[in-house]
Amino acid sequence: MAAPVHLVSFLLLFVLPSTLEVEATSTALLGISYGRVGNNLPPAGSVPQIVASLGVGRVRVYDPDLATLRAFANTGIELVVGVPDECLAAVSTPAGAADWVRTSIQPALPATKIAFLTVGNEILTGANSSALTRYLLPAMQCLHDALAHAGLRVAVTTPHNLGVVATSYPPSSAYFRKDLLPTLCPILDFHARTGTPFFINAYPYFAYSEEPSRIKLEYALLEPGYPGVSDPVTGLRYTNMLAAQVDAVYHAIAAANGAAAQTVEVRVSETGWPSAGDANETGASPQNAARYNGNVMRLVSEWKGTPLKPGTPLRVYMFALFNENMKPGPTSERNYGLFKPDGTPAYQLSYRLPKDNTNSGSGGSFTGGYNGHGDGSEENGYYSISAAATTMVRSPLYPLFPLLCN
């Protein structure tokens, strides 16, 4: 039985450092998603200490709950704040966007560091895509203008499901779904014009769970010793699936909008591995979750680029901070957390981030995304993420409680 929340809060003051040591900077590469679809989670005031214990400098939250935003005040932790799906229509006009910024964001500033607004979540592939897609870009543009008019240096983007990519194998041949291009091309123009990144939710777990007989578990878990899989067109070898997924998105951007491809950075807005699942959810286990998330931490800290973007850092938000007991769907949906609701680890990670969670450009032999045109073991393709395989990802599940969209 979980300890009472007030007891957890009390204990955390003694178990975790008394001061927050993480300072998010423009080079901090790793973040974590803080979902709150649960009725047994620690109070918001305890969460910054838990985040600091991981050495993580960025947090993604899915709505602008003021108590949550203020919990991170004066911590140095940088927030990405979600504009919930149901608010898109309201903020797709200049007046609505200005009002939303004034009531939802400005009360937390400047004490809380807010770097980004994420407009909706997986709008183009979610359950409500037909109703909400027309609001997405206008909402992004109006919020960008409202923030600029208010003198706030907060960027605007939107997270996409990897299902926006029609095919991701091989990465060099990846392209966006043709039916989404009329929406995605103007969004890419927006990113190029505003200097903002393209956010993608990328889950090697889904690919492995769908095709465990075709995909090596070590490849999906980002194991550093795995020899890799080659792109048969370019001959470039990918040592892990997350690197291949990121590069596929870069190639899809280049195919859709060559000008945007020169400047738009791809960032992973969600990735994770569940520690428990139903009988048909192959690979969901504490051991695999510990290996995957530990390898994400290692990958980010030692990343040296992808074949298409050598030297470009990989910025990632792990999903998620806590197990969330009120999320619907399969058992895995309630078991992505690094922590249980009582604040204890769901499993022990094998890797701990350096205190300075940045990419210095140096490091050991682990090269992260690829190892050039080397030889080694081959696989017959590493699974093309299809829209059908990724439509179950969580965008319609946030939030499950009412929010003001005024």
SULMOUR-V777649 format. One record per run of one state. SS is the DSSP state (2 for helix, 1 for strand, 0 for the rest). FROM is the first residue (numbers start at 1). LEN is the number of residues. Records with the same first field share a line. If there is no record, write none. Layout:
BEGIN
SS->FROM-LEN + FROM-LEN
END
This chain:
BEGIN
0->1-4 + 16-12 + 29-1 + 35-9 + 55-3 + 62-4 + 72-6 + 84-1 + 92-2 + 109-4 + 122-7 + 150-5 + 168-3 + 174-1 + 177-1 + 195-3 + 202-2 + 211-6 + 221-8 + 231-6 + 239-2 + 257-1 + 262-4 + 272-14 + 303-2 + 306-4 + 311-5 + 320-2 + 323-8 + 335-4 + 340-5 + 346-12 + 359-11 + 371-16 + 391-3 + 398-9
2->5-11 + 44-11 + 66-6 + 85-7 + 94-15 + 129-21 + 162-3 + 171-3 + 178-17 + 204-7 + 217-4 + 241-16 + 258-4 + 286-17 + 331-4 + 387-4 + 394-4
1->28-1 + 30-5 + 58-4 + 78-6 + 113-9 + 155-7 + 165-3 + 175-2 + 198-4 + 229-2 + 237-2 + 266-6 + 305-1 + 310-1 + 316-4 + 322-1 + 339-1 + 345-1 + 358-1 + 370-1
END
